[in-house]
Amino acid sequence: MYPEVLKEHILKCQAATNKPFGVNVPMLYPNLAEIIQIIIDHKVKIVFTSAGNPATYTAHLKAHGITVVHVVSSVKFALKSEAAGVDAVVAEGFEAGGHNGRDETTTFTLIPMVKEQIKIPLIAAGGIATGRGMLAAFALGADGVQIGSRFVASEEASSHVNFKQKVVEAKEGDTVLTLKELAPVRLLKNPFYDKIQALYRQHPTPEELKALLGRARAKKGMFEGDLIEGELEIGQIAGLIHDIKPAAQILNDIYAEYLEVKKMMCHA
């Protein structure tokens, strides 16, 4: 979000609830200093940072009483985050949608490896959209889970209905991790992805890939619903998302399945 849009959404959220809420800050985007200042000025309680050095803003945010969580894709970055003073880490396997790690470490292997090395709370992400997945993450050592893709196909999500429908229709193998030379991203295969593949066959430079990507490609796909030229970021778990429903129902369904499977496992 541009700074002004972020400010508008923070104010909307504050008007809708007296509960604490978090803001995600991918550190690879411009206007970072302005975004951080807006978060501080509006007394946001929790910040999830990603795609950058956790040491950059952690101390500054914590000095203003903000809980800081950093998203990582490896043990190395989890340890760096802990050393930077973050309150928790999200360890995200490469099944996840959107910007991702280069190492292609799956959630199933990443969570226990990170758990073995850190002392701060660990949140699992990547490929989790069901109660079964949540229980599995806890069994691997997670203290909590972060779920993204499932909420794209919620009634409240600001994603375009065309994109939501595309997610519901997605099958196994319909997403791919690409553009590693820039910032690895998992997206749905579509004509824009075909253009990326055609360019790769010509052994492009990072500059040529950047020129093809252009600006606001994700906005065009996910928020404006352009399924041809847009970038459609979603996780591999899209193959298990079969409907669009209210966010509250999604949460209730996940938790009910979690309790049911946990009970079943205890009696096995």
C-alpha atoms as an extended CHARMM CRD file, in Angstrom:
* protein
*
       268  EXT
         1         1  MET       CA              0.0000000000        0.0000000000        0.0000000000  PROA      1               0.0000000000
         2         2  TYR       CA              1.0680000000        3.5750000000       -0.6310000000  PROA      2               0.0000000000
         3         3  PRO       CA              1.4700000000        5.5120000000        2.6520000000  PROA      3               0.0000000000
         4         4  GLU       CA             -1.8330000000        7.3950000000        2.3140000000  PROA      4               0.0000000000
         5         5  VAL       CA             -3.7310000000        4.1670000000        1.5600000000  PROA      5               0.0000000000
         6         6  LEU       CA             -2.1120000000        2.4520000000        4.5500000000  PROA      6               0.0000000000
         7         7  LYS       CA             -3.1470000000        5.3520000000        6.8020000000  PROA      7               0.0000000000
         8         8  GLU       CA             -6.7440000000        5.0820000000        5.5330000000  PROA      8               0.0000000000
         9         9  HSD       CA             -6.8630000000        1.3310000000        6.2580000000  PROA      9               0.0000000000
        10        10  ILE       CA             -5.3450000000        1.7080000000        9.7310000000  PROA      10              0.0000000000
        11        11  LEU       CA             -8.0250000000        4.2930000000       10.6000000000  PROA      11              0.0000000000
        12        12  LYS       CA            -10.7510000000        1.9810000000        9.2140000000  PROA      12              0.0000000000
        13        13  CYS       CA             -9.4490000000       -0.9050000000       11.3110000000  PROA      13              0.0000000000
        14        14  GLN       CA             -9.2530000000        1.2260000000       14.4560000000  PROA      14              0.0000000000
        15        15  ALA       CA            -12.8570000000        2.3560000000       13.9050000000  PROA      15              0.0000000000
        16        16  ALA       CA            -13.9890000000       -1.2700000000       13.5410000000  PROA      16              0.0000000000
        17        17  THR       CA            -12.3050000000       -2.8080000000       16.6140000000  PROA      17              0.0000000000
        18        18  ASN       CA            -10.7790000000       -1.9870000000       19.9810000000  PROA      18              0.0000000000
        19        19  LYS       CA             -8.5580000000       -5.0910000000       19.7060000000  PROA      19              0.0000000000
        20        20  PRO       CA             -4.8720000000       -4.9070000000       18.7350000000  PROA      20              0.0000000000
        21        21  PHE       CA             -4.1050000000       -5.6230000000       15.0650000000  PROA      21              0.0000000000
        22        22  GLY       CA             -0.9720000000       -5.9910000000       12.9830000000  PROA      22              0.0000000000
        23        23  VAL       CA              0.4300000000       -4.3840000000        9.8470000000  PROA      23              0.0000000000
        24        24  ASN       CA              2.6490000000       -6.2350000000        7.3560000000  PROA      24              0.0000000000
        25        25  VAL       CA              5.6580000000       -4.2970000000        6.0810000000  PROA      25              0.0000000000
        26        26  PRO       CA              7.6040000000       -5.8350000000        3.1570000000  PROA      26              0.0000000000
        27        27  MET       CA             10.8960000000       -3.9540000000        3.3940000000  PROA      27              0.0000000000
        28        28  LEU       CA             11.7430000000       -4.2070000000       -0.2930000000  PROA      28              0.0000000000
        29        29  TYR       CA              9.2410000000       -1.4690000000       -1.2360000000  PROA      29              0.0000000000
        30        30  PRO       CA              9.8450000000        2.3170000000       -1.3780000000  PROA      30              0.0000000000
        31        31  ASN       CA              8.4320000000        4.8550000000        1.1440000000  PROA      31              0.0000000000
        32        32  LEU       CA              9.5680000000        2.5750000000        3.9800000000  PROA      32              0.0000000000
        33        33  ALA       CA             10.5040000000        5.3440000000        6.4200000000  PROA      33              0.0000000000
        34        34  GLU       CA              7.1710000000        7.0860000000        5.8120000000  PROA      34              0.0000000000
        35        35  ILE       CA              5.2430000000        3.8170000000        6.3200000000  PROA      35              0.0000000000
        36        36  ILE       CA              7.0550000000        3.1050000000        9.6130000000  PROA      36              0.0000000000
        37        37  GLN       CA              6.2760000000        6.6460000000       10.8360000000  PROA      37              0.0000000000
        38        38  ILE       CA              2.5610000000        6.2440000000       10.0170000000  PROA      38              0.0000000000
        39        39  ILE       CA              2.5090000000        2.9830000000       12.0000000000  PROA      39              0.0000000000
        40        40  ILE       CA              4.1420000000        4.6970000000       14.9940000000  PROA      40              0.0000000000
        41        41  ASP       CA              1.9700000000        7.8370000000       14.7720000000  PROA      41              0.0000000000
        42        42  HSD       CA             -1.2340000000        5.7610000000       14.7260000000  PROA      42              0.0000000000
        43        43  LYS       CA             -0.0730000000        3.5340000000       17.5900000000  PROA      43              0.0000000000
        44        44  VAL       CA             -0.3550000000        0.2190000000       15.7400000000  PROA      44              0.0000000000
        45        45  LYS       CA              0.5090000000       -2.5130000000       18.2700000000  PROA      45              0.0000000000
        46        46  ILE       CA              2.0600000000       -5.2350000000       16.0740000000  PROA      46              0.0000000000
        47        47  VAL       CA              4.2720000000       -5.1200000000       12.9710000000  PROA      47              0.0000000000
        48        48  PHE       CA              5.2660000000       -8.0730000000       10.7940000000  PROA      48              0.0000000000
        49        49  THR       CA              8.3540000000       -7.1810000000        8.7390000000  PROA      49              0.0000000000
        50        50  SER       CA              9.6500000000       -9.2140000000        5.7870000000  PROA      50              0.0000000000
        51        51  ALA       CA             11.9420000000       -9.1710000000        2.7570000000  PROA      51              0.0000000000
        52        52  GLY       CA             14.7190000000       -7.1800000000        4.3880000000  PROA      52              0.0000000000
        53        53  ASN       CA             17.1320000000       -6.8430000000        7.2880000000  PROA      53              0.0000000000
        54        54  PRO       CA             15.2530000000       -7.1860000000       10.6130000000  PROA      54              0.0000000000
        55        55  ALA       CA             17.8570000000       -4.9940000000       12.3420000000  PROA      55              0.0000000000
        56        56  THR       CA             16.8030000000       -1.9340000000       10.2900000000  PROA      56              0.0000000000
        57        57  TYR       CA             13.6740000000       -0.9850000000       12.2380000000  PROA      57              0.0000000000
        58        58  THR       CA             13.1780000000       -3.5190000000       15.0580000000  PROA      58              0.0000000000
        59        59  ALA       CA             14.7730000000       -1.4490000000       17.8430000000  PROA      59              0.0000000000
        60        60  HSD       CA             13.0260000000        1.7170000000       16.6310000000  PROA      60              0.0000000000
        61        61  LEU       CA              9.6020000000        0.0320000000       16.5820000000  PROA      61              0.0000000000
        62        62  LYS       CA             10.1290000000       -1.6760000000       19.9520000000  PROA      62              0.0000000000
        63        63  ALA       CA             11.1350000000        1.6660000000       21.4770000000  PROA      63              0.0000000000
        64        64  HSD       CA              7.5770000000        2.7790000000       20.6870000000  PROA      64              0.0000000000
        65        65  GLY       CA              6.0680000000       -0.2610000000       22.4160000000  PROA      65              0.0000000000
        66        66  ILE       CA              5.3860000000       -2.1790000000       19.1900000000  PROA      66              0.0000000000
        67        67  THR       CA              5.6390000000       -5.9800000000       19.0330000000  PROA      67              0.0000000000
        68        68  VAL       CA              7.8480000000       -6.9420000000       16.0660000000  PROA      68              0.0000000000
        69        69  VAL       CA              7.6750000000      -10.2470000000       14.1680000000  PROA      69              0.0000000000
        70        70  HSD       CA              9.9610000000      -10.9560000000       11.2000000000  PROA      70              0.0000000000
        71        71  VAL       CA              9.2160000000      -13.3870000000        8.3610000000  PROA      71              0.0000000000
        72        72  VAL       CA             12.0780000000      -15.7350000000        7.4170000000  PROA      72              0.0000000000
        73        73  SER       CA             12.6720000000      -18.6020000000        5.0090000000  PROA      73              0.0000000000
        74        74  SER       CA             15.7280000000      -20.1790000000        6.6500000000  PROA      74              0.0000000000
        75        75  VAL       CA             17.3790000000      -21.0230000000        9.9590000000  PROA      75              0.0000000000
        76        76  LYS       CA             20.1260000000      -18.4770000000        9.2250000000  PROA      76              0.0000000000
        77        77  PHE       CA             17.6530000000      -15.5910000000        8.9400000000  PROA      77              0.0000000000
        78        78  ALA       CA             15.6700000000      -16.8270000000       11.9590000000  PROA      78              0.0000000000
        79        79  LEU       CA             18.8480000000      -16.5500000000       14.0590000000  PROA      79              0.0000000000
        80        80  LYS       CA             19.6340000000      -13.1010000000       12.6110000000  PROA      80              0.0000000000
        81        81  SER       CA             16.0920000000      -11.9890000000       13.4970000000  PROA      81              0.0000000000
        82        82  GLU       CA             16.4150000000      -13.2940000000       17.0490000000  PROA      82              0.0000000000
        83        83  ALA       CA             19.7470000000      -11.4500000000       17.3970000000  PROA      83              0.0000000000
        84        84  ALA       CA             18.0580000000       -8.2770000000       16.0970000000  PROA      84              0.0000000000
        85        85  GLY       CA             15.6280000000       -8.4570000000       19.0190000000  PROA      85              0.0000000000
        86        86  VAL       CA             12.3620000000       -9.4240000000       17.3160000000  PROA      86              0.0000000000
        87        87  ASP       CA              9.6060000000      -10.8100000000       19.5410000000  PROA      87              0.0000000000
        88        88  ALA       CA              8.8540000000      -13.7980000000       17.2730000000  PROA      88              0.0000000000
        89        89  VAL       CA              9.5680000000      -15.1410000000       13.7920000000  PROA      89              0.0000000000
        90        90  VAL       CA              7.3450000000      -16.4830000000       11.0620000000  PROA      90              0.0000000000
        91        91  ALA       CA              9.1370000000      -19.3570000000        9.3160000000  PROA      91              0.0000000000
        92        92  GLU       CA              7.6060000000      -19.5990000000        5.8530000000  PROA      92              0.0000000000
        93        93  GLY       CA              8.0940000000      -22.6230000000        3.6110000000  PROA      93              0.0000000000
        94        94  PHE       CA              8.3460000000      -22.2120000000       -0.1470000000  PROA      94              0.0000000000
        95        95  GLU       CA              4.7890000000      -23.5320000000       -0.6020000000  PROA      95              0.0000000000
        96        96  ALA       CA              3.6670000000      -20.0210000000        0.3400000000  PROA      96              0.0000000000
        97        97  GLY       CA              2.1830000000      -17.5530000000       -2.1290000000  PROA      97              0.0000000000
        98        98  GLY       CA              3.7800000000      -14.2470000000       -3.0550000000  PROA      98              0.0000000000
        99        99  HSD       CA              7.3570000000      -13.3180000000       -2.1750000000  PROA      99              0.0000000000
       100       100  ASN       CA              9.3090000000      -16.2850000000       -0.9810000000  PROA      100             0.0000000000
       101       101  GLY       CA             12.6870000000      -17.7400000000       -0.0250000000  PROA      101             0.0000000000
       102       102  ARG       CA             15.2780000000      -18.7440000000       -2.6170000000  PROA      102             0.0000000000
       103       103  ASP       CA             16.2050000000      -22.0300000000       -0.9510000000  PROA      103             0.0000000000
       104       104  GLU       CA             12.9360000000      -23.9040000000       -1.6400000000  PROA      104             0.0000000000
       105       105  THR       CA             12.8230000000      -25.3070000000        1.8990000000  PROA      105             0.0000000000
       106       106  THR       CA              9.3970000000      -26.7510000000        2.6040000000  PROA      106             0.0000000000
       107       107  THR       CA              7.3730000000      -25.8680000000        5.6960000000  PROA      107             0.0000000000
       108       108  PHE       CA              7.5390000000      -29.4910000000        6.8560000000  PROA      108             0.0000000000
       109       109  THR       CA             11.3360000000      -29.3700000000        7.1250000000  PROA      109             0.0000000000
       110       110  LEU       CA             11.7950000000      -25.6680000000        7.9250000000  PROA      110             0.0000000000
       111       111  ILE       CA              9.6760000000      -25.4970000000       11.0990000000  PROA      111             0.0000000000
       112       112  PRO       CA             11.5240000000      -28.1880000000       13.1280000000  PROA      112             0.0000000000
       113       113  MET       CA             14.9280000000      -26.9030000000       11.9330000000  PROA      113             0.0000000000
       114       114  VAL       CA             14.1180000000      -23.3650000000       13.0840000000  PROA      114             0.0000000000
       115       115  LYS       CA             12.5350000000      -24.6140000000       16.3380000000  PROA      115             0.0000000000
       116       116  GLU       CA             15.7680000000      -26.4360000000       17.1650000000  PROA      116             0.0000000000
       117       117  GLN       CA             17.7990000000      -23.2160000000       16.9380000000  PROA      117             0.0000000000
       118       118  ILE       CA             15.7290000000      -20.3630000000       18.3880000000  PROA      118             0.0000000000
       119       119  LYS       CA             14.2830000000      -19.5410000000       21.8120000000  PROA      119             0.0000000000
       120       120  ILE       CA             11.6440000000      -16.9640000000       20.7900000000  PROA      120             0.0000000000
       121       121  PRO       CA              8.0990000000      -17.9230000000       19.6370000000  PROA      121             0.0000000000
       122       122  LEU       CA              7.8060000000      -19.5390000000       16.2130000000  PROA      122             0.0000000000
       123       123  ILE       CA              4.8890000000      -19.0500000000       13.8230000000  PROA      123             0.0000000000
       124       124  ALA       CA              4.5480000000      -21.4550000000       10.8820000000  PROA      124             0.0000000000
       125       125  ALA       CA              3.4810000000      -20.2960000000        7.4140000000  PROA      125             0.0000000000
       126       126  GLY       CA              3.3190000000      -21.7010000000        3.9070000000  PROA      126             0.0000000000
       127       127  GLY       CA              0.8030000000      -24.3150000000        2.8050000000  PROA      127             0.0000000000
       128       128  ILE       CA             -1.5050000000      -24.0180000000        5.8400000000  PROA      128             0.0000000000
       129       129  ALA       CA             -5.2290000000      -23.4990000000        5.1940000000  PROA      129             0.0000000000
       130       130  THR       CA             -6.9610000000      -26.2520000000        7.1650000000  PROA      130             0.0000000000
       131       131  GLY       CA             -7.3160000000      -27.5070000000       10.7270000000  PROA      131             0.0000000000
       132       132  ARG       CA             -5.2150000000      -30.5270000000        9.8010000000  PROA      132             0.0000000000
       133       133  GLY       CA             -2.4410000000      -28.2640000000        8.5320000000  PROA      133             0.0000000000
       134       134  MET       CA             -2.6020000000      -26.2010000000       11.7280000000  PROA      134             0.0000000000
       135       135  LEU       CA             -2.3060000000      -29.3180000000       13.9050000000  PROA      135             0.0000000000
       136       136  ALA       CA              0.6090000000      -30.5920000000       11.8040000000  PROA      136             0.0000000000
       137       137  ALA       CA              2.4200000000      -27.2520000000       12.2380000000  PROA      137             0.0000000000
       138       138  PHE       CA              2.0220000000      -27.4710000000       16.0220000000  PROA      138             0.0000000000
       139       139  ALA       CA              3.2900000000      -31.0610000000       15.9730000000  PROA      139             0.0000000000
       140       140  LEU       CA              6.3980000000      -29.8180000000       14.1360000000  PROA      140             0.0000000000
       141       141  GLY       CA              7.0960000000      -27.2690000000       16.8770000000  PROA      141             0.0000000000
       142       142  ALA       CA              5.2000000000      -24.1130000000       15.8790000000  PROA      142             0.0000000000
       143       143  ASP       CA              3.5970000000      -21.9290000000       18.5530000000  PROA      143             0.0000000000
       144       144  GLY       CA              1.1190000000      -20.4510000000       16.0750000000  PROA      144             0.0000000000
       145       145  VAL       CA              0.2610000000      -20.3800000000       12.3870000000  PROA      145             0.0000000000
       146       146  GLN       CA             -0.0030000000      -17.6400000000        9.7760000000  PROA      146             0.0000000000
       147       147  ILE       CA             -2.5650000000      -18.2310000000        7.0290000000  PROA      147             0.0000000000
       148       148  GLY       CA             -2.6270000000      -16.0900000000        3.8860000000  PROA      148             0.0000000000
       149       149  SER       CA             -3.9050000000      -17.7920000000        0.7440000000  PROA      149             0.0000000000
       150       150  ARG       CA             -7.1130000000      -19.1410000000        2.3100000000  PROA      150             0.0000000000
       151       151  PHE       CA             -8.2900000000      -15.6090000000        3.1240000000  PROA      151             0.0000000000
       152       152  VAL       CA             -7.8040000000      -14.4260000000       -0.4680000000  PROA      152             0.0000000000
       153       153  ALA       CA            -10.9420000000      -16.4700000000       -1.2130000000  PROA      153             0.0000000000
       154       154  SER       CA            -12.9790000000      -14.7960000000        1.5480000000  PROA      154             0.0000000000
       155       155  GLU       CA            -15.9160000000      -12.4720000000        0.9720000000  PROA      155             0.0000000000
       156       156  GLU       CA            -14.1920000000       -9.6270000000        2.8370000000  PROA      156             0.0000000000
       157       157  ALA       CA            -10.8780000000       -9.8010000000        0.9660000000  PROA      157             0.0000000000
       158       158  SER       CA            -10.1630000000       -6.7980000000       -1.2560000000  PROA      158             0.0000000000
       159       159  SER       CA             -8.8370000000       -9.1540000000       -3.9520000000  PROA      159             0.0000000000
       160       160  HSD       CA            -10.8260000000       -8.9730000000       -7.2120000000  PROA      160             0.0000000000
       161       161  VAL       CA            -13.5930000000      -11.5300000000       -7.7090000000  PROA      161             0.0000000000
       162       162  ASN       CA            -11.8620000000      -12.7320000000      -10.9320000000  PROA      162             0.0000000000
       163       163  PHE       CA             -8.7540000000      -13.5730000000       -8.9090000000  PROA      163             0.0000000000
       164       164  LYS       CA            -10.7780000000      -15.1940000000       -6.1080000000  PROA      164             0.0000000000
       165       165  GLN       CA            -12.5110000000      -17.4190000000       -8.6600000000  PROA      165             0.0000000000
       166       166  LYS       CA             -9.1780000000      -18.3330000000      -10.2620000000  PROA      166             0.0000000000
       167       167  VAL       CA             -7.8770000000      -19.4210000000       -6.8290000000  PROA      167             0.0000000000
       168       168  VAL       CA            -10.9550000000      -21.5980000000       -6.2570000000  PROA      168             0.0000000000
       169       169  GLU       CA            -10.4500000000      -23.2340000000       -9.6710000000  PROA      169             0.0000000000
       170       170  ALA       CA             -6.7040000000      -23.8540000000       -9.1030000000  PROA      170             0.0000000000
       171       171  LYS       CA             -5.4640000000      -27.4370000000       -9.0040000000  PROA      171             0.0000000000
       172       172  GLU       CA             -2.2400000000      -29.0520000000       -7.8650000000  PROA      172             0.0000000000
       173       173  GLY       CA              0.6630000000      -27.7870000000       -9.9890000000  PROA      173             0.0000000000
       174       174  ASP       CA             -1.0730000000      -24.5570000000      -11.0750000000  PROA      174             0.0000000000
       175       175  THR       CA              1.3400000000      -22.3500000000       -9.1180000000  PROA      175             0.0000000000
       176       176  VAL       CA              5.0600000000      -21.8920000000       -9.6550000000  PROA      176             0.0000000000
       177       177  LEU       CA              7.9890000000      -20.1050000000       -7.9660000000  PROA      177             0.0000000000
       178       178  THR       CA              9.7070000000      -17.7740000000      -10.4160000000  PROA      178             0.0000000000
       179       179  LEU       CA             11.6830000000      -14.5130000000      -10.8440000000  PROA      179             0.0000000000
       180       180  LYS       CA             14.3610000000      -15.6350000000       -8.3790000000  PROA      180             0.0000000000
       181       181  GLU       CA             16.8370000000      -13.1590000000       -9.8920000000  PROA      181             0.0000000000
       182       182  LEU       CA             14.6470000000      -10.2770000000       -8.6400000000  PROA      182             0.0000000000
       183       183  ALA       CA             12.6160000000      -11.4540000000       -5.6250000000  PROA      183             0.0000000000
       184       184  PRO       CA             11.2650000000      -15.0170000000       -5.7870000000  PROA      184             0.0000000000
       185       185  VAL       CA              7.4800000000      -15.0450000000       -6.1210000000  PROA      185             0.0000000000
       186       186  ARG       CA              4.9070000000      -17.8630000000       -6.2490000000  PROA      186             0.0000000000
       187       187  LEU       CA              2.0810000000      -17.1620000000       -8.6550000000  PROA      187             0.0000000000
       188       188  LEU       CA             -0.5900000000      -18.8460000000      -10.7370000000  PROA      188             0.0000000000
       189       189  LYS       CA              0.3380000000      -19.8160000000      -14.2880000000  PROA      189             0.0000000000
       190       190  ASN       CA             -1.3500000000      -17.4330000000      -16.7640000000  PROA      190             0.0000000000
       191       191  PRO       CA             -0.4030000000      -15.5670000000      -19.9830000000  PROA      191             0.0000000000
       192       192  PHE       CA              1.8500000000      -13.1700000000      -18.0280000000  PROA      192             0.0000000000
       193       193  TYR       CA              3.7110000000      -16.1750000000      -16.5890000000  PROA      193             0.0000000000
       194       194  ASP       CA              4.0240000000      -17.5680000000      -20.1400000000  PROA      194             0.0000000000
       195       195  LYS       CA              5.7710000000      -14.3080000000      -21.1050000000  PROA      195             0.0000000000
       196       196  ILE       CA              8.2210000000      -14.7940000000      -18.2220000000  PROA      196             0.0000000000
       197       197  GLN       CA              8.9630000000      -18.3210000000      -19.4460000000  PROA      197             0.0000000000
       198       198  ALA       CA              9.4480000000      -17.1260000000      -23.0290000000  PROA      198             0.0000000000
       199       199  LEU       CA             11.9180000000      -14.4940000000      -21.8240000000  PROA      199             0.0000000000
       200       200  TYR       CA             13.8100000000      -17.0570000000      -19.7060000000  PROA      200             0.0000000000
       201       201  ARG       CA             14.4450000000      -19.0860000000      -22.8550000000  PROA      201             0.0000000000
       202       202  GLN       CA             16.4750000000      -16.0880000000      -24.1100000000  PROA      202             0.0000000000
       203       203  HSD       CA             18.6850000000      -16.1000000000      -20.9560000000  PROA      203             0.0000000000
       204       204  PRO       CA             17.6660000000      -12.5890000000      -19.8360000000  PROA      204             0.0000000000
       205       205  THR       CA             19.5480000000      -10.2220000000      -17.5510000000  PROA      205             0.0000000000
       206       206  PRO       CA             17.8670000000       -9.1590000000      -14.2780000000  PROA      206             0.0000000000
       207       207  GLU       CA             17.2620000000       -5.7590000000      -15.9450000000  PROA      207             0.0000000000
       208       208  GLU       CA             15.3320000000       -7.4080000000      -18.7990000000  PROA      208             0.0000000000
       209       209  LEU       CA             13.2350000000       -9.3680000000      -16.2900000000  PROA      209             0.0000000000
       210       210  LYS       CA             12.5910000000       -6.1380000000      -14.3850000000  PROA      210             0.0000000000
       211       211  ALA       CA             11.4960000000       -4.4210000000      -17.5920000000  PROA      211             0.0000000000
       212       212  LEU       CA              8.9930000000       -7.2160000000      -18.3180000000  PROA      212             0.0000000000
       213       213  LEU       CA              7.6530000000       -7.1200000000      -14.7600000000  PROA      213             0.0000000000
       214       214  GLY       CA              7.1870000000       -3.3550000000      -14.8290000000  PROA      214             0.0000000000
       215       215  ARG       CA              5.2870000000       -1.6330000000      -12.0100000000  PROA      215             0.0000000000
       216       216  ALA       CA              2.0470000000       -2.5520000000      -10.2330000000  PROA      216             0.0000000000
       217       217  ARG       CA              1.8300000000       -5.9480000000      -11.9620000000  PROA      217             0.0000000000
       218       218  ALA       CA              0.4650000000       -7.6220000000       -8.7960000000  PROA      218             0.0000000000
       219       219  LYS       CA             -2.0870000000       -4.8220000000       -8.2950000000  PROA      219             0.0000000000
       220       220  LYS       CA             -3.2570000000       -5.3190000000      -11.8760000000  PROA      220             0.0000000000
       221       221  GLY       CA             -3.8140000000       -9.0370000000      -11.3320000000  PROA      221             0.0000000000
       222       222  MET       CA             -4.9810000000       -9.4080000000       -7.7500000000  PROA      222             0.0000000000
       223       223  PHE       CA             -6.8970000000       -6.1690000000       -7.1760000000  PROA      223             0.0000000000
       224       224  GLU       CA             -8.0060000000       -5.1680000000      -10.6790000000  PROA      224             0.0000000000
       225       225  GLY       CA             -8.7630000000       -8.7230000000      -11.8400000000  PROA      225             0.0000000000
       226       226  ASP       CA             -6.6380000000       -8.7640000000      -15.0210000000  PROA      226             0.0000000000
       227       227  LEU       CA             -6.0820000000      -12.5180000000      -15.4030000000  PROA      227             0.0000000000
       228       228  ILE       CA             -4.0650000000      -12.0810000000      -18.6230000000  PROA      228             0.0000000000
       229       229  GLU       CA             -1.4490000000       -9.4200000000      -17.8310000000  PROA      229             0.0000000000
       230       230  GLY       CA             -1.6100000000       -9.4670000000      -14.0330000000  PROA      230             0.0000000000
       231       231  GLU       CA              0.6050000000      -11.2200000000      -11.4960000000  PROA      231             0.0000000000
       232       232  LEU       CA             -1.6060000000      -13.6470000000       -9.5330000000  PROA      232             0.0000000000
       233       233  GLU       CA              0.2060000000      -14.4310000000       -6.2650000000  PROA      233             0.0000000000
       234       234  ILE       CA             -1.1170000000      -17.4420000000       -4.3260000000  PROA      234             0.0000000000
       235       235  GLY       CA              0.2800000000      -20.4600000000       -2.4880000000  PROA      235             0.0000000000
       236       236  GLN       CA              0.3350000000      -24.1260000000       -3.4700000000  PROA      236             0.0000000000
       237       237  ILE       CA             -2.5040000000      -24.6860000000       -0.9840000000  PROA      237             0.0000000000
       238       238  ALA       CA             -4.8390000000      -23.0920000000       -3.5680000000  PROA      238             0.0000000000
       239       239  GLY       CA             -5.4510000000      -26.6740000000       -4.7430000000  PROA      239             0.0000000000
       240       240  LEU       CA             -7.3340000000      -27.2280000000       -1.4460000000  PROA      240             0.0000000000
       241       241  ILE       CA             -9.3860000000      -24.0120000000       -1.5910000000  PROA      241             0.0000000000
       242       242  HSD       CA            -12.7730000000      -24.8070000000       -3.1170000000  PROA      242             0.0000000000
       243       243  ASP       CA            -15.0720000000      -21.9330000000       -2.1570000000  PROA      243             0.0000000000
       244       244  ILE       CA            -15.3910000000      -18.2490000000       -1.3040000000  PROA      244             0.0000000000
       245       245  LYS       CA            -16.9380000000      -17.6660000000        2.1180000000  PROA      245             0.0000000000
       246       246  PRO       CA            -16.9080000000      -15.1840000000        5.0250000000  PROA      246             0.0000000000
       247       247  ALA       CA            -13.6270000000      -14.8850000000        6.9580000000  PROA      247             0.0000000000
       248       248  ALA       CA            -15.3760000000      -15.7970000000       10.2290000000  PROA      248             0.0000000000
       249       249  GLN       CA            -16.6330000000      -19.0330000000        8.6950000000  PROA      249             0.0000000000
       250       250  ILE       CA            -13.1590000000      -19.8630000000        7.3990000000  PROA      250             0.0000000000
       251       251  LEU       CA            -11.7390000000      -19.4050000000       10.9290000000  PROA      251             0.0000000000
       252       252  ASN       CA            -14.5290000000      -21.4390000000       12.5140000000  PROA      252             0.0000000000
       253       253  ASP       CA            -14.1230000000      -24.2640000000        9.9690000000  PROA      253             0.0000000000
       254       254  ILE       CA            -10.3420000000      -24.4000000000       10.4810000000  PROA      254             0.0000000000
       255       255  TYR       CA            -10.6490000000      -24.4460000000       14.2660000000  PROA      255             0.0000000000
       256       256  ALA       CA            -13.4500000000      -27.0380000000       14.2600000000  PROA      256             0.0000000000
       257       257  GLU       CA            -11.3880000000      -29.3500000000       12.0100000000  PROA      257             0.0000000000
       258       258  TYR       CA             -8.3070000000      -28.7590000000       14.1980000000  PROA      258             0.0000000000
       259       259  LEU       CA            -10.2010000000      -29.8540000000       17.3400000000  PROA      259             0.0000000000
       260       260  GLU       CA            -11.8080000000      -32.8250000000       15.5910000000  PROA      260             0.0000000000
       261       261  VAL       CA             -8.5130000000      -34.1630000000       14.1830000000  PROA      261             0.0000000000
       262       262  LYS       CA             -6.6650000000      -33.5060000000       17.4510000000  PROA      262             0.0000000000
       263       263  LYS       CA             -9.3090000000      -35.4900000000       19.3390000000  PROA      263             0.0000000000
       264       264  MET       CA             -9.1110000000      -38.2920000000       16.7860000000  PROA      264             0.0000000000
       265       265  MET       CA             -5.2990000000      -38.4180000000       17.0760000000  PROA      265             0.0000000000
       266       266  CYS       CA             -5.4850000000      -38.5260000000       20.8900000000  PROA      266             0.0000000000
       267       267  HSD       CA             -7.7580000000      -41.5530000000       20.7010000000  PROA      267             0.0000000000
       268       268  ALA       CA             -5.7340000000      -43.3230000000       17.9970000000  PROA      268             0.0000000000
